Amino acid sequence: MPKRLNGFRSTRASGRTRSFERPFRRVPTELKRSLRIFDGLAMVIGIMVGSGIFRTPGEVARQLGRPWLTFVAWLLGGLLAFCGALCFAELATRYPKAGGKYVYAREAFGPRAGFVVGWVEGLAIYPAAIAALGVVTGEFVGRLAGWPAAVSKWIGVLAVALFVAINIVGVTSGRWVQNLVTSAKVLALGGIVVIAFVAGHGAGWHGVLADAPTGFALCGALAVAFQSVIWSYYGYADAGKIAEEVVDPTRSLPRVFLFGIAIATGLYLLLNAAFLHVLPFDHIAGSVLVVGDVARAVFGARGDLVITLLALLVVMASLNGNVFVTPRVIFGLAREGLGPAPLAWVNPGGTPWVAMLAVGAVAVVLAATGSFVRLLSIAIALVLLVDGLTIAAMFPLRARRADAPFSVPLYPAVPLLLIAVYIALLIGTALAQPRLMTVALGVLAAAWLISVAAVAPLSGRIAPPAASPRTPPPDSR
């Protein structure tokens, strides 16, 4: 009989596939290492560089009131994201397994912590993001076609289903779509930068808003603006979810994390410089869609078409990337005995297809019913809690085994800085939206209670300190 672990039947034991039930004994539950550095970069940049860069620059400019300070905020956001990438690069190379954050939480704090992190990410945070991206895709397609909002919503549902189908076919189809749309997105945004610098005259680099904050008020404005900037950089950690499929992970993963952040930071800084080169600063501060105003200033009447096509590219890259990486979390949970074993089944194309269907089904329901809006409202708080716990995992893991294929420089200052920022953002969110924070904590508490019922205590789940940092020890799960 298969060994029962954590309330579910494990699909792995002693390096061999175990069955959920006898008829499924030969169902594969291993992923293939087929993703190269470029594929990983396309995932990270595609997910990270999203619609935030369209709306956030105006909000940041409005909060800070000074063009140079606005630019500095984006630079500091990139540096903070780089610190985060350093931490996740170490964690991912220590444990290059499918799933990302839940793996690190499980290894550091035990299977219940992994259960909570994984299922909150896999069934709440990311399906809501996928649903939202699908609906936005439908809105842009509807705008191009001139369809009413009711039709656009169902186009969004179909968009989610389409990208799920593409990725179920296999890893090859999913990564090629991601490489194509991300490359097109980066080239298009780069084209906007070049044209803006040619057409503009530096109008936005001068002047200060009349109501620009000073003194203590400036500190508060910096905190609010910086929070918006941080969310625009979010998504770089998703490379850890596909670590098991990356060729030569100890060499490739740090490059994916760090080059991905470097490219995104460079792109964000160039775009903000381009905005300031074309539009007056007070115009930027009063705009809800700065890149759209730049497109209209540069392209005239065709600007609306240009920005709609560009936005569609941006959102599609993020949608496909999220559809690709999220099922790896559910897959990893199931394979380690933290979920039903069929969710760990892999098809001949290398896709965890049952997990993909599960994530897609949740996202489709959320998109069709519109309930993703409420879920997204608490996702920010959930992300802060989950990521704070994940970064904190570095400390027990380092204490247990100091050597690693990649080590964060200036340890422990870098992870402590990140945790301090997460705590500050959590406090700010709790003060500004106490009900939202209460609901987010309730979601985590509910997940923990479920884990108590579903997860039996296990011994020996953590790799011993003497294990090789470059080759994970054989699974005994």
Sequence and secondary structure as in RCSB ss.txt:
>XXXX:A:sequence
MPKRLNGFRSTRASGRTRSFERPFRRVPTELKRSLRIFDGLAMVIGIMVGSGIFRTPGEVARQLGRPWLTFVAWL
LGGLLAFCGALCFAELATRYPKAGGKYVYAREAFGPRAGFVVGWVEGLAIYPAAIAALGVVTGEFVGRLAGWPAA
VSKWIGVLAVALFVAINIVGVTSGRWVQNLVTSAKVLALGGIVVIAFVAGHGAGWHGVLADAPTGFALCGALAVA
FQSVIWSYYGYADAGKIAEEVVDPTRSLPRVFLFGIAIATGLYLLLNAAFLHVLPFDHIAGSVLVVGDVARAVFG
ARGDLVITLLALLVVMASLNGNVFVTPRVIFGLAREGLGPAPLAWVNPGGTPWVAMLAVGAVAVVLAATGSFVRL
LSIAIALVLLVDGLTIAAMFPLRARRADAPFSVPLYPAVPLLLIAVYIALLIGTALAQPRLMTVALGVLAAAWLI
SVAAVAPLSGRIAPPAASPRTPPPDSR
>XXXX:A:secstr
   EETTEE SEETTEE  SSGGGTT        B HHHHHHHHHHHHSSTHHHHHHHHHHHHH  HHHHHHHHH
HHHHHHHHHHHHHHHHHHHS  TTTHHHHHHHHH HHHHHHHHHHIIIIIHHHHHHHHHHHHHHHHHHHHT  HH
HHHHHHHHHHHHHHHHHHH HHHHHHHHHHHHHHHHHHHHHHHHHHHHH   GGGS   TT   HHHHHHHHHHH
HHHHHHHTTTGGGGGGGGGGBSSHHHHHHHHHHHHHHHHHHHHHHHHHHHHHHS HHHHHT S HHHHHHHHHHG
GGHHHHHHHHHHHHHHHHHHHHHHHHHHHHHHHHHTTSS GGGG   TTS  HHHHHHHHHHHHHHHHHSTHHHH
HHHHHHHHHHHHHHHHHTHHHHHHH    SS  TTTTHHHHHHHHHHHHHHHHHHHH HHHHHHHHHHHHHHHHH
HHHH    SS S  TTS SSS      
